[in-house]
């Protein structure tokens, strides 16, 4: 895969988020009122809009170069997309661990793409953000397949490819709307090693005919296995968690070739706020394997499960650490990069 410049200039080590961000307490309250029938759809949608304004501004004030809308409108990454693709049905929640439940979807008929799923989310984010580039996140076909019941297609593989076609249509619609950077989330990708060959082919289907930047987020995974497919996956960037694993497994990044790393430097599963020095040290570690021009910096994963003040503090520390390294790189003449896809 040959990466090409997209004509958008960014500061070196662009800072971004993986996608989700803690919902404001007042939004959670409005959602409860809506589900209880005490406020109407108009109030709910206005509240979602207001929440996007709030969290985008929070990311930008923290210094994040490429914000997201915090996935304010999404309760869950698979359920949200399954609700908007014809052919899915929900029987009710299933226990996933402890007292946590997931409204697991079932495929009961031929899947159909009826209308754009997150294009309006992107358009609203683009209106709200002051940044050159914003990030849109989409759950990938393999993860939706793996986390759903298949009651219609002849095989899991057939279902994944059918979903890939639908997600590819959505990405093309986003590109038409002006989106520049889309991240496909595939946390399940390495969970069944015997399926990796066709799973990679299915994930690649979402990139067909797309001419903007596509990143792939795979967290808490088998990076040794994933790295064997770095060259086969048609994505310009891999957004991976490293803080949670103590920055082990960095050697797999030798296999990146000329692709980029979205480098996770703060642990979203810990409420401890990292120090600036920890972020600086982490970046110096990754530079042993990847040139600074090919490093984006982000949290390990989505921030939604953290208290809002801790999420913001982690972003502020991340940006402060990046700014220290930027000053060092500036003395070497490295200040800007051009976004590649």
C-alpha positions in Angstrom: 0.0 0.0 0.0 1.5 3.3 -1.1 0.5 6.3 1.2 -0.3 9.6 -0.5 -0.4 13.1 0.9 -3.9 14.6 1.3 -2.8 18.2 1.2 -3.7 19.0 4.9 -0.8 20.2 7.1 -0.7 19.3 10.8 1.7 19.9 13.6 4.2 17.0 14.0 2.9 14.4 16.5 -0.8 15.3 15.9 -2.8 14.7 19.1 -6.2 13.0 18.8 -8.7 10.8 20.7 -9.9 7.3 20.0 -13.5 8.4 19.9 -15.7 8.2 23.0 -15.7 10.8 25.8 -17.6 10.9 29.1 -21.2 12.1 28.7 -21.9 15.1 30.9 -24.0 14.3 34.0 -26.9 16.4 32.7 -27.0 14.5 29.4 -27.3 11.2 31.3 -30.1 12.7 33.3 -32.0 13.8 30.1 -31.5 10.4 28.6 -33.1 8.8 31.7 -36.0 11.3 31.5 -36.5 10.5 27.8 -36.6 6.8 28.4 -39.1 7.3 31.1 -41.3 9.3 28.7 -40.9 12.6 30.6 -39.2 14.6 27.8 -39.7 14.3 24.0 -37.4 13.6 21.1 -36.7 17.3 20.4 -35.4 17.8 23.9 -33.2 14.7 23.6 -31.7 15.8 20.3 -31.0 19.3 21.5 -29.3 17.8 24.5 -27.1 15.6 22.3 -26.1 18.7 20.2 -25.3 20.7 23.3 -23.2 17.8 24.7 -21.2 17.7 21.5 -20.5 21.4 21.7 -19.3 20.9 25.3 -17.0 17.9 24.8 -15.5 19.2 21.5 -14.7 22.5 23.2 -13.2 20.5 26.1 -11.0 18.5 23.8 -9.8 21.6 21.9 -9.1 23.6 25.2 -7.0 20.6 26.3 -5.0 21.1 23.1 -6.2 18.1 21.0 -5.5 18.7 17.3 -8.0 16.2 15.9 -11.2 15.9 18.1 -14.2 13.7 17.8 -17.8 14.3 18.9 -17.2 12.0 21.9 -19.8 9.6 20.5 -22.3 11.5 22.6 -25.3 9.9 20.7 -24.0 6.3 21.1 -24.8 4.0 24.0 -22.7 1.2 22.6 -20.5 0.7 19.6 -22.2 -2.4 18.0 -25.8 -1.8 19.1 -25.8 1.7 17.7 -24.9 0.5 14.1 -27.1 -2.6 14.3 -30.1 -0.4 15.2 -29.6 1.5 11.9 -29.0 -1.4 9.5 -32.1 -3.2 8.3 -32.0 -6.9 9.1 -31.1 -6.8 12.7 -33.4 -7.6 15.7 -32.9 -7.3 19.4 -34.2 -9.9 21.8 -33.0 -8.2 24.9 -29.8 -7.7 27.0 -27.3 -10.5 27.7 -24.8 -10.6 30.5 -21.2 -10.0 29.3 -19.3 -9.8 32.6 -20.2 -9.1 36.3 -23.4 -7.0 36.3 -22.8 -5.5 32.9 -25.2 -6.3 30.1 -25.1 -5.8 26.3 -28.1 -5.6 24.1 -26.7 -8.2 21.7 -28.2 -7.9 18.2 -29.3 -10.8 16.0 -29.3 -10.9 12.2 -32.7 -12.2 11.2 -32.9 -11.2 7.5 -30.9 -9.9 4.6 -28.9 -6.8 5.7 -29.7 -3.5 3.9 -28.2 -0.1 4.0 -31.2 2.2 4.1 -29.7 5.6 4.7 -26.5 7.2 6.0 -25.8 6.3 9.6 -23.3 8.9 11.0 -23.1 11.4 8.2 -25.2 13.9 10.1 -23.0 13.3 13.2 -20.0 14.3 11.1 -21.6 17.4 9.6 -22.6 18.6 13.1 -19.1 17.9 14.4 -17.5 19.8 11.5 -19.7 22.8 12.2 -18.8 22.7 15.9 -15.1 22.1 15.7 -12.5 24.9 15.0 -9.8 22.3 13.9 -8.8 21.6 10.4 -9.4 17.8 10.8 -12.0 15.9 12.9 -12.2 12.2 13.4 -15.3 10.0 12.7 -15.4 6.6 14.3 -17.2 3.5 12.8 -17.5 0.0 14.2 -16.0 -2.4 11.8 -17.6 -5.4 10.1 -15.8 -8.2 11.9 -16.5 -6.8 15.4 -20.2 -6.3 14.6 -20.3 -9.9 13.3 -18.5 -11.4 16.2 -20.7 -9.6 18.8 -24.0 -10.5 17.0 -26.1 -13.6 16.6 -26.2 -14.9 13.0 -29.7 -16.3 12.3 -29.7 -15.7 8.5 -26.4 -16.0 6.7 -24.8 -19.3 5.9 -21.6 -18.5 7.8 -20.0 -15.9 10.0 -17.7 -15.1 7.1 -20.6 -14.3 4.7 -22.2 -12.1 7.3 -18.9 -10.1 7.8 -18.5 -9.5 4.1 -22.1 -8.3 3.9 -21.5 -5.9 6.7 -18.3 -4.7 5.1 -20.2 -3.7 2.0 -22.6 -1.6 4.1 -19.9 0.1 6.1 -18.0 0.8 2.9 -21.1 2.6 1.6 -21.2 4.6 4.8 -17.6 5.6 4.5 -18.1 6.7 0.9 -21.0 8.8 2.0 -18.8 10.4 4.7 -16.2 11.1 2.1 -18.7 12.8 -0.1 -19.8 14.9 2.9 -16.2 16.1 3.3 -14.8 13.9 6.0 -11.0 13.5 5.9 -10.2 11.0 8.7 -12.3 8.0 9.6 -11.3 5.4 12.2 -12.7 1.9 11.9 -12.9 0.2 15.3 -12.2 -3.5 15.4 -11.5 -4.6 19.0 -12.5 -8.2 18.1 -10.2 -8.6 15.2 -7.6 -10.9 16.8 -9.8 -12.8 19.2 -10.2 -15.8 16.8 -6.8 -16.4 15.3 -8.1 -19.1 13.0 -10.4 -16.5 11.3 -7.8 -13.8 10.7 -7.2 -14.5 7.0 -10.8 -13.9 5.9 -11.4 -11.3 8.7 -8.6 -9.2 7.3 -10.1 -9.5 3.8 -13.5 -8.4 5.2 -12.1 -5.4 7.0 -10.3 -4.4 3.8 -13.6 -4.4 2.0 -14.6 -1.2 3.9 -11.7 0.6 2.2 -12.7 -0.1 -1.4 -12.9 3.1 -3.5 -12.1 5.3 -0.5 -9.6 8.2 -1.0 -9.4 9.8 2.5 -7.5 8.8 5.6 -8.5 5.5 7.2 -7.2 4.4 10.6 -7.8 1.0 12.2 -8.2 0.8 16.0 -7.6 -2.5 17.6 -7.2 -2.4 21.4 -6.2 -4.9 24.1 -5.3 -7.4 21.4 -2.7 -9.9 20.3 -0.3 -7.5 18.7 2.1 -10.2 17.6 -0.7 -11.7 15.5 -2.0 -8.4 14.3 1.5 -7.2 13.2 1.7 -10.1 10.7 -1.1 -8.3 8.8 0.1 -4.7 9.0 1.1 -4.8 5.3 -2.1 -6.6 4.2 -4.5 -4.2 6.0 -5.4 -1.3 3.7 -5.2 1.4 6.4 -2.6 4.2 6.7 -2.7 4.1 10.5 -3.0 1.6 13.3 -4.3 3.2 16.6 -3.1 0.9 19.3 -3.0 0.9 23.1 0.3 0.7 24.8 0.1 2.5 28.2 -2.2 -0.2 29.7 0.4 -2.9 28.8 3.3 -0.9 30.2 4.7 -0.2 26.7 5.5 -3.8 26.1 5.3 -5.2 22.5 6.7 -2.1 20.9 9.0 -4.2 18.8 6.0 -5.3 16.7 6.1 -1.7 15.2 9.1 -2.7 13.2 6.7 -4.3 10.9 4.7 -1.1 10.2 6.6 -0.3 7.0 5.8 3.3 6.0 2.4 3.2 7.9 1.7 5.3 11.0 1.0 4.5 14.6 -1.7 6.1 16.6 0.2 5.7 19.9 -1.7 5.1 23.1 0.1 7.0 25.9 -2.5 7.2 28.7 -4.4 4.3 30.2 -8.2 4.8 30.0 -8.7 1.9 32.5 -7.0 3.7 35.3 -8.1 6.8 37.1 -4.5 7.7 37.9 -3.5 10.7 35.9 -0.2 10.1 34.2 2.7 12.6 34.6 4.0 14.7 31.8 7.3 12.9 32.1 5.6 9.5 31.6 4.2 10.8 28.3 7.6 12.2 27.2 9.3 8.9 28.1 6.7 6.9 26.2 7.2 8.9 23.1 11.0 8.5 23.3 10.4 4.8 23.5 8.3 4.6 20.4 10.8 6.7 18.4 13.2 3.8 18.6 10.8 1.9 16.3 8.9 4.6 14.3 10.0 8.0 13.0 8.3 11.0 14.6 6.8 11.9 11.3 4.7 8.7 11.4 3.4 9.0 15.0 0.0 10.4 16.1 -0.6 10.5 19.8 -3.9 9.4 21.5 -5.2 7.7 24.6 -5.2 3.9 24.6 -8.9 3.7 23.9 -12.2 5.6 24.4 -12.4 7.7 27.5 -16.2 7.3 28.1 -15.9 5.2 31.3 -13.7 7.7 33.2 -15.0 10.6 35.3 -15.1 13.6 33.0 -12.5 15.7 35.0 -10.1 12.8 34.8 -10.6 12.3 31.1 -9.8 16.0 30.5 -6.8 15.9 32.8 -5.4 12.9 30.9 -5.8 14.7 27.6 -4.1 17.8 29.1 -1.1 15.8 30.3 -0.9 14.0 26.9 -0.7 17.3 25.1 1.8 18.9 27.5 4.1 15.9 27.0 3.7 16.1 23.2 4.5 19.8 23.3 7.8 19.2 25.1 8.8 16.7 22.4 7.7 19.1 19.7 10.1 21.7 21.0 12.9 19.1 20.8 11.9 18.1 17.3 11.7 21.8 16.2 15.4 22.1 16.8 15.9 19.3 14.3 13.7 21.2 11.8 10.7 18.9 12.3 7.6 21.0 12.9 4.8 20.0 10.4 3.6 16.9 8.6 1.1 16.5 5.8 -1.7 14.2 6.5 -1.5 10.9 4.5 -4.1 8.4 3.4 
